[in-house]
């Protein structure tokens, strides 16, 4: 299995409990990730209200 899948936030705790990933290795992996914040786009979201909630 590749490292990106092992360190995926959705499964890393499971692998740590099994002893397949250490906290030290995970921390090093996270620290080595590039900062891509500047590549993000600002978005606006409009939510419709739920009529049944308005009645309460």
N, C-alpha and C positions, 0 to 999 in steps of 0.2 A: 504494500500500500504506500502511496506517495505521502510525503510529509504534510502537504497542504490538507489532505483529507484527514490525517491523524490529528492535526492541530485545529481542525474546524471547531468553532465554539459550540456547535450543536452536539459534538461527540467527544470532545477532549476530556471531559470529566470521567467518562466511562473508561477511556484508555488509561487515564491516570490511576483509577481504582484497580485496574488490571495490571498495573505496573509497566505498561507499554510506553508511557510518556511520563517524564519527570517534570515537576514544576519548574526546575531550573532550565530544562531544555525548552519548555513551552515559553517561559519568559524570554529566553534568547531568541526564539522564533519570532515572537511578537515585536521585540525590540528591533529586529532586522527588517521588518516590513517597511516599505517606502511610505512616506507621507503623501497621500494623493488628495488631500483636502482641497487643494486649488483646482482640481479637475471636476469637482462637484458642481451641480447646477442648482440654483435656487428655484423652488417650485411653490406654487400656491395651490392649495386644496380647498375646495368648497364642499361642505357636507350638507346634505339635505336633512332637515329635522324629521324625526319620527312623530307622526301625528298622535299616536297613542301616548307618547311621553308628554306631549303638550297638554293633554287632557287632565293629567294628574295634578 
